[in-house]
Amino acid sequence: MYRSIRGSLTGSVGRRDLHDADLGCIIGMDFHIHSRISEVLQVSQRVERDQEGRISVFMGALNARTDLRVPPGISKAVSKYRIRYSLIGFNFRKEYFEYLEVRDVELRKYGQLDAQEIRFDARAEADQLLMLSVSLLAYAETRMEEGYVLLNSKEFSPCAIIAAYAAEEAGAYPAGPVNMELNEEQQTRAVAISMMCYEGNRLLRDQEQRKEKLTTKMAATAKTPVKATKQRTADDRDRVDFPVGKRISFSSKT
């Protein structure tokens, strides 16, 4: 994230967020360092976006026996796997994110999948930046009504960002605390929208206020005349001033 913001081509220093960032730096970012998606899910994936803004994932053929590297404790109990692609739209300046679409691909413990295209129909709003993540979920079959129980845990939960796209129109930085109200269209999909308290907006505002105060103080100082005064301390009173250009003898003879 730091490299993304530092690599920004827009926005001045101290006035940058992820809407200004180079999102290419976060592609491939894992959310679990001990179960990296590239090591666990060894299948080719290519993401494309068409001119209308719709996203497609082209996933290569998959053999669960050889292409899924799952810890023994989970592989013994697993009954099926689910590869989940989540498309999420973020707006940090309005402090909300939205689950636009989720697509699942399932296969049995020793199953195989042919190469396929996973296409998303949802399109982001102009002020949303997009992130596409992929995660691997493992399930064990049970006798409960639901049928399956999730085996993922804090030790094993592979997930990573595989694509990210900047907002077309990010909008202005918020001048004060954000209290966004959903418009009529957003209210129809309110269940997928989550508000977030993005602390970065407050930090940017505080920094801008400190900058303005410093600028005002420096401007006031520049306008104040400086009085030329000469003050002598107690040590200065004992100091002997030698005339410039006169030869001085340091001989011990009187």
Stockholm file with secondary structure:
# STOCKHOLM 1.0

chainA/1-254         MYRSIRGSLTGSVGRRDLHDADLGCIIGMDFHIHSRISEVLQVSQRVERDQEGRISVFMGALNARTDLRVPPGISKAVSKYRIRYSLIGFNFRKEYFEYLEVRDVELRKYGQLDAQEIRFDARAEADQLLMLSVSLLAYAETRMEEGYVLLNSKEFSPCAIIAAYAAEEAGAYPAGPVNMELNEEQQTRAVAISMMCYEGNRLLRDQEQRKEKLTTKMAATAKTPVKATKQRTADDRDRVDFPVGKRISFSSKT
#=GR chainA/1-254 SS CHHHHHTCSSSCTTSCCTTTSCGGGGTTCBSCTTSCHHHHBCCCEEEEECTTSCEEEEECCEEHHHHBCCCHHHHTTCCEEEEEEEEEEEETTTTEEEEEEEEEEEEETTCEECCEEEECCCCCCTTCEEEEEEEEEEEEECSSTTCEEECCCSSSCCEEEEEEECCSCCCCCCSSCCCCCCCHHHHTTGGGEEECCCHHHHHHHHHHHHHHHHHHHHHHHHHSCCCCCCCCCHHHHTCCCCCTTCCCCCCSCC
#=GC SS_cons         CHHHHHTCSSSCTTSCCTTTSCGGGGTTCBSCTTSCHHHHBCCCEEEEECTTSCEEEEECCEEHHHHBCCCHHHHTTCCEEEEEEEEEEEETTTTEEEEEEEEEEEEETTCEECCEEEECCCCCCTTCEEEEEEEEEEEEECSSTTCEEECCCSSSCCEEEEEEECCSCCCCCCSSCCCCCCCHHHHTTGGGEEECCCHHHHHHHHHHHHHHHHHHHHHHHHHSCCCCCCCCCHHHHTCCCCCTTCCCCCCSCC
//
